[in-house]
Amino acid sequence: MPLTENQIEVAAESLFQAEISRKRIGLLSVQFPEIDMEDAYKIQAALVKKKINSGLKLEGWKIGLTSKAMQDALKIDIPDSGILFDNMFFESGDEIPTERFIQTRIEAEIAFCMKGPLAGEVSREEVLQATDYVFPSLEILDTRIFRKDENTGKMRTVFDTISDNAANAGVISGVQKNDPQKFDLRRVGSIVMRNNEVEETGLGAGVLNDPITGIIWLVKRLSEYNQKISPGEIILSGSFIRPIEARKGDEFYADFGDFGFVECKFN
């Protein structure tokens, strides 16, 4: 049975307050054992509405759970998505205030800036034509829900993650703007260093074999809810590395080769 409107509101308000207070809440999948993916996206939508009512502006979308390893871990076979807001954006070289978050991690991604709308069933070529430019980025992850329920031992599920705006917290943008037609995005990769030590490497092909595949999926999913991608929006296409913990004092440098770089420090 689907969650009631009251249950969805309760869950969304809990997440909204958790981000403000920087105090995690219990697993929604334990509080509401009957929760499913449709419920999770309804909770996310209610949370997004609260954020917009608080004065934030929608600036784009993130696609998550794009790697086979992450999908296997959560026992799913599709990505998930969340919303990017205007208060989430940082530039390469910025110092990231850790007091804004609970427990940060970062992932390396290829980001898209759109110049045209996308809706319904779209092709790879249509995505490329609607893209203004692509650029290197680091996504900041943060979770407002505990990883494990201390009473039952149950682990956080994909329904918890989706409800929690797909664990999104921020974006650190590289300054280099690239023509997507001039790069094989499957082969665009990054060497990600924390405090001058290599932590992770990966290629764009780690994202559903092609970062554009995730955008095609996102456009179709949004269309099911009468939504679309609009000009000027930013899309994070999905990570091709595992999440790396970002602690206070950590310095990161993500070398994307000819595609650009991203650097930052968490303070």
C-alpha positions in Angstrom: 0.0 0.0 0.0 1.4 3.4 -0.9 2.4 5.8 1.8 -0.3 8.3 2.8 0.1 12.1 2.1 0.6 12.6 5.8 3.4 10.0 6.0 5.1 11.6 3.0 4.9 15.0 4.6 6.3 13.7 7.9 9.2 12.1 6.1 10.0 15.2 4.0 9.9 17.5 7.1 12.2 15.2 9.0 14.7 15.3 6.2 14.3 19.1 5.8 15.0 19.6 9.5 17.9 17.1 9.5 19.8 19.1 7.0 19.2 22.3 8.9 20.2 20.8 12.3 23.0 18.6 10.8 21.6 15.7 12.8 20.7 12.5 11.0 17.4 10.8 11.3 16.5 7.1 11.4 16.0 4.9 8.3 12.7 5.8 6.6 12.7 2.2 5.3 12.4 1.1 8.9 9.9 3.7 9.9 7.8 2.9 6.8 8.5 -0.7 5.9 6.0 -0.6 3.0 7.9 2.2 1.3 8.7 1.7 -2.4 10.4 3.7 -5.1 7.3 5.7 -6.0 6.9 6.7 -2.4 10.6 7.7 -2.2 10.3 10.0 -5.2 7.2 11.5 -3.6 9.1 12.2 -0.4 11.9 13.8 -2.5 9.4 15.9 -4.3 7.9 17.1 -1.0 11.4 17.9 0.3 12.2 19.8 -2.9 9.0 21.8 -2.5 10.0 22.8 1.1 13.4 23.9 -0.2 11.9 26.0 -2.9 9.5 27.6 -0.4 12.5 28.4 1.8 13.9 30.5 -1.1 16.2 28.1 -2.9 16.1 27.9 -6.7 16.3 24.7 -8.8 19.5 24.8 -10.9 19.7 21.2 -12.3 19.7 17.5 -11.7 22.0 14.8 -10.5 22.1 11.2 -11.6 23.3 8.6 -9.0 23.8 4.9 -8.7 25.2 4.7 -12.2 28.0 2.2 -11.5 27.4 -1.5 -11.6 29.1 -1.9 -8.2 26.8 0.6 -6.5 23.7 -0.9 -8.2 24.8 -4.4 -7.0 25.3 -3.1 -3.5 21.8 -1.8 -3.3 20.3 -4.6 -5.4 18.8 -2.4 -8.1 19.4 -2.2 -11.8 18.6 1.4 -12.5 20.1 4.8 -11.5 18.4 7.3 -9.3 18.1 11.1 -9.5 18.0 14.2 -7.3 17.8 18.0 -7.5 20.6 20.6 -7.6 19.8 23.9 -5.9 21.5 27.3 -6.3 23.2 27.1 -2.8 25.0 23.9 -3.7 27.5 25.3 -6.2 31.2 26.0 -5.5 34.0 26.8 -7.9 37.4 25.0 -8.3 39.8 26.5 -5.8 37.1 27.3 -3.2 37.4 26.3 0.4 34.4 24.2 1.3 32.8 24.9 4.8 32.5 21.5 6.5 30.1 23.0 9.1 27.4 23.1 6.5 27.4 19.3 6.3 27.2 16.2 8.4 29.8 13.8 6.9 31.0 14.7 3.4 32.3 12.5 0.7 33.2 13.4 -2.9 32.8 11.8 -6.3 34.3 12.7 -9.7 31.8 13.3 -12.5 31.3 14.8 -16.0 28.8 17.6 -15.8 26.6 19.0 -18.6 25.4 22.5 -19.0 22.3 22.5 -21.2 21.3 25.0 -23.9 18.2 23.4 -25.1 15.2 21.6 -23.6 14.9 17.8 -23.4 11.7 15.8 -22.8 10.3 12.4 -23.5 12.2 9.8 -25.5 15.5 11.3 -26.7 18.5 10.0 -28.6 22.2 10.3 -27.8 22.5 12.9 -30.7 19.6 14.9 -29.3 21.3 15.1 -25.9 24.6 16.3 -27.6 22.7 18.9 -29.6 21.0 20.2 -26.5 24.3 20.5 -24.5 26.0 23.8 -24.4 29.2 22.5 -22.9 30.6 19.8 -20.6 33.0 20.3 -17.7 34.8 18.4 -14.9 33.2 18.4 -11.5 33.3 16.9 -8.0 30.0 16.1 -6.4 29.7 16.6 -2.6 27.7 13.8 -1.0 26.1 14.0 2.4 23.4 11.8 4.0 20.8 13.0 6.3 19.8 9.4 7.2 21.8 6.9 9.3 23.6 4.2 7.3 22.4 1.5 9.7 19.5 1.1 12.1 21.0 0.4 15.6 18.0 -1.7 16.7 17.4 -4.0 13.8 20.8 -3.9 12.1 19.1 -3.1 8.8 21.1 -1.1 6.3 20.1 2.0 4.4 18.3 1.2 1.2 17.8 2.9 -2.2 14.4 4.2 -0.9 16.2 6.1 1.9 18.7 7.5 -0.5 16.2 8.7 -3.1 14.0 10.3 -0.4 17.1 12.1 0.8 17.5 13.9 -2.6 19.9 11.1 -3.7 22.4 12.1 -1.0 23.3 15.3 -2.9 24.8 18.2 -1.0 27.0 20.2 -3.4 28.9 20.6 -6.7 32.4 21.8 -7.2 32.8 23.0 -10.8 35.9 23.0 -12.9 36.5 26.2 -14.9 37.2 24.6 -18.3 34.2 24.4 -20.6 34.5 21.7 -23.3 32.7 20.9 -26.5 31.0 17.5 -26.0 31.5 16.7 -29.7 35.3 17.0 -29.3 35.7 14.4 -26.6 34.9 10.7 -26.3 33.1 11.0 -23.0 33.5 7.3 -22.4 37.2 7.8 -22.2 37.3 11.0 -20.3 38.6 10.1 -16.9 40.1 11.5 -13.7 42.9 10.9 -11.2 41.6 12.0 -7.9 44.1 12.9 -5.2 43.5 13.6 -1.5 46.3 15.4 0.2 48.6 14.6 -2.7 47.9 10.9 -2.6 46.0 9.1 -5.4 42.7 7.8 -4.0 40.8 6.8 -7.1 40.9 6.7 -10.8 38.1 6.1 -13.3 36.7 6.6 -16.8 33.4 8.0 -18.1 32.6 4.5 -19.4 32.1 3.5 -15.7 28.8 5.5 -15.9 26.4 3.1 -17.7 29.0 2.6 -20.4 28.4 6.3 -21.5 27.6 9.3 -19.4 25.0 10.3 -22.0 23.0 7.1 -21.3 22.2 8.4 -17.8 20.8 11.7 -19.2 18.6 9.8 -21.7 17.3 7.8 -18.7 16.7 11.0 -16.6 14.8 12.7 -19.4 12.5 9.8 -19.8 11.9 9.5 -16.0 11.2 13.2 -15.7 8.7 13.0 -18.6 6.7 10.5 -16.6 6.0 13.3 -14.1 5.4 16.0 -16.7 8.9 17.5 -16.1 11.7 18.2 -18.5 15.3 19.5 -18.7 15.4 23.2 -19.4 18.1 25.5 -20.9 20.7 26.6 -18.5 20.3 23.7 -16.1 23.3 21.7 -14.9 23.3 17.9 -14.9 25.7 15.7 -13.0 25.9 12.6 -15.2 27.1 10.1 -12.5 30.2 9.2 -10.7 32.9 6.9 -12.2 34.8 6.5 -8.9 33.8 5.3 -5.4 32.9 7.9 -2.9 36.0 9.4 -1.0 35.6 10.7 2.5 36.2 14.5 2.7 37.4 15.4 6.2 38.1 18.8 7.6 41.5 19.9 6.3 41.5 17.6 3.3 42.7 19.0 0.0 41.5 17.4 -3.3 42.9 17.6 -6.8 41.0 15.9 -9.6 43.1 15.7 -12.8 40.8 15.2 -15.8 43.7 15.6 -18.3 42.8 17.6 -21.4 39.3 17.9 -20.0 40.4 20.1 -17.1 40.7 19.8 -13.4 39.0 20.5 -10.1 40.6 21.4 -6.8 39.3 22.4 -3.4 40.0 22.2 0.3 37.5 21.3 3.1 37.7 23.6 6.0 
